[in-house]
Amino acid sequence: MPRILYSGTKNASSWAFRAWLALKEANAEFEEIVVDIRPPQRFSNLKKIAEFSPPGAVPVLVDGATVIFDSLAIMEYANELCDGALLPQEVLTRARARSFVSWQHAGLSSICPRLSFESFFYPDKRAMSLDERHQATGIFSVWEQQLESSGGPYLFGALSLADLAMLPSALRLTSHMEDLKQWPGVSAWTAALLSRSTVKEWLLDAKQQPVVPLGDYMP
């Protein structure tokens, strides 16, 4: 039986993006079924997902008789499918990389709900509030320090789950920040991720979808 990844609307589902990227970067074979999570069909579609996955959310990976739900679990499974190639080999460095993944999985900061993944695709971006700019600056500083420590081009040198987990946030934040001169490492890191064929494939599809407007985007 083929693996089936139930992902979400490409310009609205950052969590599905992360799981999809991990499987792609692991060279895992899978079939993708895109679940439309835009209102109003979102609710009926996710109700169907809840028939076989407890959270009733995407992404969900079905591998034979096993249902793997939640993006973090899918990403960790993808790493195991490629013999751990998506995490650093050294134990402390691997733990540090997992800290970044967990930080993102826990929400990163309160900035993400206001500058959602959907907003990355908006042709006209609003200005950040002072609080949003303050939060973004703190996150950029952590990324910059980590990139300086690893030597790049990715957070831990080679591509890892940490980069894949952080990518949607990097896209939404860098696209709303007018000037990245203070964070050259972050700018180069984001460009390196955007140059990957897997990222290009998802974003090409996402940019062809109708924009998903969110009513609370504007201040």
N, C-alpha and C positions, 0 to 999 in steps of 0.2 A: 504494500500500500504506500502511495506517495505521502510525503509530508505535505500538510496544507497549512499555510499561514493565512489566517483571517486578519487582514490589515484594515486600515481606515482610509477615508478620503485623503488624498495625497497632500493637499494644502491645508489640512486641518488636524492631522493626527501625528503629532511629534513622537508619541510613544510607539506607534506602529513603525514610524520611520527608523527609530533606534533598533528595534527588533529585526526589521527587514535588512538594515545595513549589516548587523552582526552576522546574520545568516549568509548574506551575499559575500561579505569579506571572509567568511569561513569556507567559502566555496561549497556550501551545503545546497543540495538540490531540494527544491520545494515548489509546490504550486501555490500561487497567491490568489486569494479571493478577497476583493476589495469590498468592504462593507461601508455603505454610505452613512456617515454619521452626522450629516447636516440635518437640522430641523426642517420639517417635522418628522421625516421618515426615520430619523435617528432612533427614536424610542421604540418603534416596532421592530426595527432591524436588530437593535441590541437585545430586545426581548427574545429574539430567536437565538442569539448567541448564548443567552443565559440558560437555554435548554441543555447545553452541554458544557458550559464553562461557568463556574460559580460567580465570578464578579459581574458577568454580563457586560463585558467591555472588550475592546480590542487594544492590543493584539492578542491573538490566541494561536498557538501552534498545535496542530494535531499530528502526532507522529504514530501511525498505526492505531493502537487502542489507547494510547496515552495522550492526555490533554495537558498541555503546558501553558498555563495562563500567566499573565503579567510580563511586561517587557524585560524586567531584570532577569527573571527565570529563563526566558528565551535567550537573552544575550549570554548568560552563563552557559546554557546548553550549547549554543553555537560555538563558544570557546572550547568546550569539551570535544565537539565534533572535529575541530581542527587541532587537537592535541595541545590545547593551551596556548596557541600562537597569538591569541588576542589579549593576553595579559603578560606582563613582564615575568621573566623566569626567576629572578632573585626574589626571595620571600618577602623582604621588607618593602621592596619597590612594588611588588605585586599588591601588598596590603595597602600601600599608599594609593595605587591606581584604583583599587576597589573603594577607597575613601571618596575619591572624586565621583565614581559611579553612584555611590550611595548618597552623596551630597545632592547630586542632581535628582536622584529618585525620590529624595525626601522633599523636593520642591525648590532647592537652590536658594531662593529668596522669595519675598513677596512680589518681586517685580514681574515674574513670569505670567501670572494671570492677567496683568494689565497690558503687557506687551506680549500677547499670545503668539503662538506659532503662525496663526492665520495672518497676523499683521506683517510678517516678513514679506508676504505676497502683495500687500497693498501698494499701489503705485504712488500714493501720496502718504508719506509718513508724518505723523504728528511729532511735535517736539517733546522730548522727555521732560517730566516734572523735575524739580530739584531733588526730590527724594529718589526718584527713579535713576537720575544721573548719579547720585551718591551711591546707590546700591550697585549700579553697573560698574562704576569706578572701582569699587571694592572687589568685585568679581574679576574684572580685567586684571587687577593687580595680582591676584592669586594665580591666574592663568599665566601672566607674564613671568612671575617668579618661577613657576614650575617649568616653563619652557626654557628659561635661562639655566635652571638646574640640570635639565635633561640634555640640553644642547639642540633640541628640536630634531626634526621638523614638527614632531608631535609631542604631546604632553610628557610622554615617557620614552622619547626617542623614536621607537618604532610605533606604528599604529596600534592602538589598544582600545578596549571597551571604554576607557575613560574618554577618548576622543569622540567615539560614536555616541556616548551618552550625552556629552556636552554640546555636540554639534548644533542641534536645533536651538539651544539657548544662545550659542555663539552667533548664529544667523540672525536671530531676532534682535539681539543687543547691538551687534556691530552695524546692522542696517539702520538703527535708530541713532547711532552716535555719529555726529557730524565729522569728527576729527579723531583719528586713531594714532596720530604721530607719537603720542605718549606711550603707546603700547605696540611697538614694531613687531615684537614676537607674536602677539595675538593676531595682528594683521596678516603676518606671513603664515601662521598656523591655519587661520581661516581659509586663506587662499589655497594652501596645500590640500585641505579637506575638500574644498570646492572643485579641485582639479581631478579628484578621484572619479573613476568611471561609474562607480556605484552611486555616488552622491549625484553626479550629473544625471544619471538615469532617473532617479526618483524626482529630482527637481524639474527635469524637463516635463515629465508627466504632470507634476503638481502645477506648474505654471500654465498648463493648458486647461486647467479646471476653472470653473467660474469662481470668482473671489467669494470667500465666505465672510460676510460682514458681521462684526460683533458690536452690539449696541453700546457696550461700555468702553470701547476703545478710545473714543474722544473724551477729553477732560470735561 
